[in-house]
Amino acid sequence: MTSSVPKGLLDWCALDGPSAVLDVVRRRAELGQSTETGRLGAVRLTVAQRREVGRLLGTTWALSDRPLQLRDVAARLREHGLTVLELVERVRGPIELEADVRRTAVETADTEDAAALAELVAAGVPVAEARTWLDEDRSLPVLGSGRRLGTIWEVAAVWCAAPGRGAKPVRLAQLASVHLGDAHALDADQTLGKLVARLAATVHGLERPTRGGKAWRLAWAAIGILCDEVSSRVLALNLHLTGDSHVARLCRESIGEPMWLTLRSLRGDWTAEPGTVFVCENPTVAEAAADTLGADCPPLICTDGTATTAAVDLVGGLAAIGCDLHIRADFDAAGLVIVNQLLAAAPDAKPWRFDTPTYLSHFPSATTDVTDLRTALTHLGTTIHEETLLEDLLTDLRAHAAGRPHR
């Protein structure tokens, strides 16, 4: 409706000073405050901007120190047949009261929430568990954003496609491929996969998974879905496991040689005598240990990069038995991630030459007094791979095999 505003007044509104005035008036209107009277103390005008506003209010006002009063603006606008509010709305568009906006947002959120609950119940999710999951899962889009219901439709579709407990199970990637057109759509790093897994855990009273792992697999199994257990693997040397599980047999038959263990092979019951177990990142360490020490090498696990679910489960299982774990990785940001992954599964694990003094020893001329490894890595910005420390690591393994202390 700017056509109903005189051109000269429109040009005035476009100037910096008047534009700032319109912004403050609009905010007052949204808050339900007067737009025709009152002092505009929130407006801070420069000298140039005051001169611009003075084109409407007059030179006398512009040169004075008088504050900007809405009644003065309203008086001049009446000459053009406009109120202050009318001018703001015609130039900037209709104004909604903030209280009305909030009320509308609440009503929209309530409507969306009710529709989401109804959708889940229609898909077969019990009301109480659906309500709990909707209230507690922080991965869901914010209510009122218009995106939550679309996500719920996707979750409900997966829920309906799952065979359920007691039926012939299907594999997770198969379900995702057939019903979503993407075999990886329900992976542990995908939001939809996380949402459905946590819904399954809520319905069946299980631990809610935060990542791939045992809790993740149990949640999917509760609704008749099998997770891939052969892609996830970890390298092991001289693990002395006992029990009837496949992993125990594999370890007994491969003493002296590094052996890839899959998540599938770690199924079932296995145990070990509590003792020291070393954990590294790179296969070169495991190969060199096998070449140098063979069957005499102390138990050694290699994550081969970022710790897989198999690696985390194995380390966590050994920690639960009471094994004394010594862990390390490359000195870089990824190495810190790996070590933190392992510490989450084995909080009592000790660093194996993975500390600030060891890292700084590679920079004899560096001047830093930091004691935190992350800070040292950031400060110096240089990666030190495990292979650089290979002889030191082998020395530690030999010392342990000989019954001597190691670092």
Beta strands, then each sheet from edge to edge (+ up, - down):
strand 1: 170-171
strand 2: 225-226
strand 3: 233-237
strand 4: 241-242
strand 5: 259-262
strand 6: 271-272
strand 7: 276-280
strand 8: 300-302
strand 9: 324-327
strand 10: 350-351
sheet 1: 1+ 2+
sheet 2: 5+ 3- 8+ 7+ 9+ 10+
sheet 3: 4+ 6-
end
